[in-house]
Structures are given as C-alpha cells and as structure tokens.
Amino acid sequence: MKFDGTTLHKYTKEKKVGEGTYAVVYVGKQEFSHRQVAIKEIKTGLFKDGLDMSAIREVKYLKELRHNNVIELVDVYMSPDKNLNLVLEYLPCDLEVLIKDTSVVFKSSDIKSWLLMTLRGLHHCHRNFILHRDLKPNNLLLSPDGELKLADFGLARAFGSPNEDLTPKVVTRWYRAPELLFGAKHYTGAVDIWAVGIIFAELMLRIPYLPGKDDVDQLDVTFKALGTPTEQIWPNVSSLPNYDALKVYPLPSRQELRNRFSAATDKALDLMIMMTQLDPSRRFDTTRCLQDDFFLEQPLATSPKDLPTKSSGGDEKRRKTNA
Amino acid sequence: MEDERSNDMCPVCKTDRYLSPNMRFLINPECYHKICESCVDRIFSLGPAKCPYPKCNKTLRKNKFKNQLFEDINIEREVDIRKRVLAVYNKIEEDFDTLQDYNAYLEKIEEMVYNLTNNINKEEIEKEISQYQTEHNIEILERATRESQKNEDWTKLQEAQETLRQAKLQLIKDKEEEGVAEQKQRRLKLVELLQNSDVDPEELMKQHRAETSQRSSQRERDIKTLSKQLEEKILQAAVNAQGGVEAGPQTPFTPFCGDRNQFSNYTLLGKPANDLVDITDSYHDPYVNKLAQNREYLGSGWRLKTVYERALDEAFMGLNCFIDIEKAEQSQAQDSAPLAT
C-alpha cells in the first residue's frame, strides 16, 4: 500500500455510479491491466476528527481477508485533494436487485447456491474473528460470473476479546438479531447468522421477512413471527438491558412455518429454524450451517455461472463483456 | 363408565347419532373430553377456547383435536404420552455402548410414561423432560432427522421395487397377449391353406402343430430372459437406494470448498486443540472466569470458549505460515523432482 503520486496514475475514474453520505463510488480502470474496478472515494472534511470510522474499518478488515466470497480490496491511495480512495473489485449486481426483479425466477437450487456462498464468505470472516455486522441482500454483491461476495465492511469489527463492549446499534433493522434488539453488548457471530437466516427466508419469500417500521415495531414483528423469548427457551435473556416481554407471542409451530414457506423442503426449513433460533448460543455457527444436510439434498446448489442475473439493463451486460 | 346412550350423544350440543348418523367424535389430548366435530368447528374455529365441559378449565386449540383410536381413553392417553416422551428421548440402540445402558434407558422411559399416565409426580417429570429437551435440543433434532432420512430411503427403495415389479408383470402380460394373437392369426392362415391348397391336409396339420410348439417354447424362453433382466434391475435399484447417490455430479460437493481449518496447527497438553471444552474446565483465569458468571454476557451469547479460542489462535497461529511444514514439502518436492524427469 503506497500513498504517493505514482499510485494515483495507476487508476482512472470513468463514471460516477453512486453517492452516499460519506463516499462517492466511481467505475474505473486499473491502467496497466485494464481491469475494471470500483473506486470508493471517501469524503474528508466532513469529519472533524480525521477520517470516517467506517472507511478505516473497511480498509482494516478487507486488507486482512482474502476469500472467493469476500469482496477484494485491490488498493488504497490518496488523491491530490487529500481524499482517501479505496479500489475495490467491480461487482455490477447485488442480491437485492435480483430479489426485487420479478421477471427473474429463483429455483430452489439457486437459493441454495447463494446461501452456500454467503455462508462460505461468512465462515472465512468468523474464523478470523471478524464480525460483519451489516449483512443484508444489498451488501451481497454478485460478480459477472455469478460468484456472491460479502461487501461493505464499514461496520465490521473483531470479536472474541473477553471484556470489550460492542455497540448493539448495528445491522440494518430488518436483519437485526433479537439480542441486538435487547441491547446486548457482548454478542457473537450469531448476529451474522441471524441476518443470513433472514436473508434465506427473504430469498424464498421474495419479500422482506421481518420488516419492522421502527426499532420498537421490529421487536413486535420479530416475535410475532418467531415467538417471544422467555427464560425457559433462552436462559439469561431477562438480564439483557432492554429486555421486554410485554407482548408474549407463542413460539410458531412447525406447521405455521411450513404454511408461510410453502415451497421449502423439510431440510430447508430445519436449517432456517436453526439459523433463526432466538437464543444466540443455540443458533448454528457457520460450520454447522455448512455441514447441514440441506446442501447435500437434491437438487444440489446451482454452479455460480448458471445462476440467474439481472434481466433488464442490456447496457450493463454489454459492459460486462467488454471488461 | 358411561352408558350406551351417552356414548352416542355429543354432551355439548346433545346431537344424537340416531338423528345424525354421520357425526364424528374428536378428542383433545389436553383433557380427553370428547366433543362432536361440528361443535369443534363451532367453538374453536376462531382460535383457542376453553373446553365446554363444566369444571374443565383447559384451553384447547382446534388443530390439536384428533380421532379417538382406542376405545379406552386411558390407553389413548398412554399412547399420546409415549409418543411425546419418545420424541424427546429418541436414542436408539446404536447410540449406546452396552446393551445394559440401552436397557436402563428404556426402563427409564417406561417409568416416566407409567408415572405420567397415572399422575404420579407428574410436574416433576414434565420439568425433567422439558429440561432434557432444552439441554439436548440439537442432538434430538439430529436424531429425528437421521431417523426420517432412514425411513425416506426405505420408502424410496420400496417404491422403486414396486414400479419395477409392475413393469415386469405388464411385460409378461403383453408377451402372452401377443402370443395369443399370433396363434389366432396362424390358425386362420391354416384354414385358408386347407381350403385353397392341394397339399395333403394331414401334412399341413403336422407342420402347424410342430410350429406351434416351437413358437410357444420360444415365447417362454423370451419371458424368462426378460424377467431375469428386470430382476437384475430391481436388485440394482436396491443397491442404489442403499448406496444413496446414483449418478452424482462429477465433482463431489464440499461444503467448505476445500478450505477448512479442520485441525488446528497447535496442540494443547499433547492433544489436538480442536475441542476446547477441556481447557475451559481445566484452565482457570480468575478475571475471565468471573465474566462467565455474568448473566448479561451469557444472555448475549458470550462464551468462555470463544475467548480462549481466539487467545490461543492468536498466540499459536501467528501469520498462519508454518515454515517447518513448508520446508519439509519443499525438500520432498526436490527429492522427487529428479525421479519425475
């Protein structure tokens, strides 16, 4: 990683593709290899105390991780106006776009394949003791050859040190695990598994599974669907800071879940139930998920290159072939 | 015991079997009071409601209602209880090391079932069962799926064999019909010959008879070989069903894509450090062990094991480069290189 002028001329920005509160994203090229890349320019000056935290987190963890199912951080450089630029692998599509595109039909093997790739990427993060903390379809990017990659490590952080408080205000609301909703400060990789479980459900339903309108409503929606946790099914839950069981919903029966997910096989349902256990210590970890029989059941996962892609936007596709 | 009349009358709506012969009685395993089907529909359609029997305060749900299988309600109850207990205590003989352990386990189940049916220490036992269930939830689920997998395989095998058997019967039938039709045709031909040709009729009859016997034995042989082939297919199907995969994909599925740290690269007390359960028992760090008492920590999913795991990983895995292993591989490659060229 070099922060000097020579690095700068290695990349060209071609087109602005998006702008967020703290960054602008461009599509560009790596000069010498003509490889298409995405360049994320972090806005400075907005922050009094130097750089934005999420940019630092993103660099810190992506530099460490290298896996087929995690976005690649190609380079980092400083532009003349003193802005920080992250050079990332260019991934033209994400899972949210596909879920919303009603002209695309998902086969059960496609869903299996995406889930598998998500879990493999997440397994790599967790075995390196890194929590992603912002998993949602929007952050699962798809490469032109169909590979799914975890992206946006702006909220990622290390876990496993004994006595550090973690903030419970993480993860996009709809994918937030119950322990986070209760304000837990010592959570684990189980929060990511919950998010993946909810994404799994969303892939089957094609609509968000637990869309809470606000943080209070999220509790209500979550427990209406999956039951209100009690000391009996989740030991020590009442010691969590914001624990509240005013409205007690019964645990859903298997039949209720089966009715909701009418297309799911028994094994798919089992895995989803284990990924959305209310008690984080009872939720499967990535290893258990990957070893689940669901992935051995016919039909097997579609190979990435055969997965459906964005149907509209032929212009997008042409660009892909040029790359 | 109830008399004949009350047996045929719904005690809730007083409908009689005499007037509505199609009525069916349902019971709910909460209290085993029998209620006719139309009453169940009427009372419980809108959600859980109280049992309509006077003094019975149980809340019942519609989906729990079922047909009564046994006339004696006590037997019905025992069967239900047994089903419920066995769903939790679902170990099989192979899960035990000795027959004695297995027998003790069975004995325990029997005792629980007996006590539950006869309301002896009922609450205590219920508590024990639910505790066992929460503690062993995952194992129970695993065993249940294993069992259903087994049954599935077996039914698949049965189905495959059945279809093949049907095919075999059909084939034999077809062959026979074909034979009959052919014979008929040949007889017609013979009659025609007898009428029109000037060959000796005796000779023609003889020829015909010889041909017929030849044909029929030929047919029998055909049927025999065909059925043999089919039987081989049945056997093949059986082997396939037991072997699981028929013609699987070319590359076998690997959940971790061949990238898994199955074994740690360090040892603990001379043992591979995969199972850290041991160390949480034998190693005592006063500071961290005190945290493990904190209910808020435990409720969030925080576990002692993760802390030790990360500490050990960071201490021993380093940069995940193992020079001695790499060197050994290198020298091995050098050794084998001249042989290869």
Chai-1 contact restraints between the chains, C-beta under 6 A:
chainA,res_idxA,chainB,res_idxB,connection_type,confidence,min_distance_angstrom,max_distance_angstrom,comment,restraint_id
A,R120,B,C257,contact,1.0,0.0,6.0,A-B,restraint_1
A,F129,B,R310,contact,1.0,0.0,6.0,A-B,restraint_2
A,G160,B,T306,contact,1.0,0.0,6.0,A-B,restraint_3
A,G160,B,R310,contact,1.0,0.0,6.0,A-B,restraint_4
A,P162,B,V288,contact,1.0,0.0,6.0,A-B,restraint_5
A,P162,B,L291,contact,1.0,0.0,6.0,A-B,restraint_6
A,P162,B,V307,contact,1.0,0.0,6.0,A-B,restraint_7
A,E179,B,S300,contact,1.0,0.0,6.0,A-B,restraint_8
A,A184,B,S300,contact,1.0,0.0,6.0,A-B,restraint_9
A,H186,B,Y297,contact,1.0,0.0,6.0,A-B,restraint_10
A,H186,B,S300,contact,1.0,0.0,6.0,A-B,restraint_11
A,H186,B,W302,contact,1.0,0.0,6.0,A-B,restraint_12
A,Y187,B,S300,contact,1.0,0.0,6.0,A-B,restraint_13
A,Y187,B,G301,contact,1.0,0.0,6.0,A-B,restraint_14
A,T188,B,G301,contact,1.0,0.0,6.0,A-B,restraint_15
A,A190,B,G301,contact,1.0,0.0,6.0,A-B,restraint_16
A,N236,B,R295,contact,1.0,0.0,6.0,A-B,restraint_17
A,N236,B,L298,contact,1.0,0.0,6.0,A-B,restraint_18
A,N236,B,G299,contact,1.0,0.0,6.0,A-B,restraint_19
A,V237,B,G299,contact,1.0,0.0,6.0,A-B,restraint_20
A,S239,B,R295,contact,1.0,0.0,6.0,A-B,restraint_21
A,S239,B,E296,contact,1.0,0.0,6.0,A-B,restraint_22
A,S239,B,G299,contact,1.0,0.0,6.0,A-B,restraint_23
A,L240,B,G299,contact,1.0,0.0,6.0,A-B,restraint_24
A,P280,B,G301,contact,1.0,0.0,6.0,A-B,restraint_25
A,S281,B,G301,contact,1.0,0.0,6.0,A-B,restraint_26
A,L290,B,P255,contact,1.0,0.0,6.0,A-B,restraint_27
A,L290,B,F256,contact,1.0,0.0,6.0,A-B,restraint_28
A,Q291,B,P255,contact,1.0,0.0,6.0,A-B,restraint_29
A,F295,B,P255,contact,1.0,0.0,6.0,A-B,restraint_30
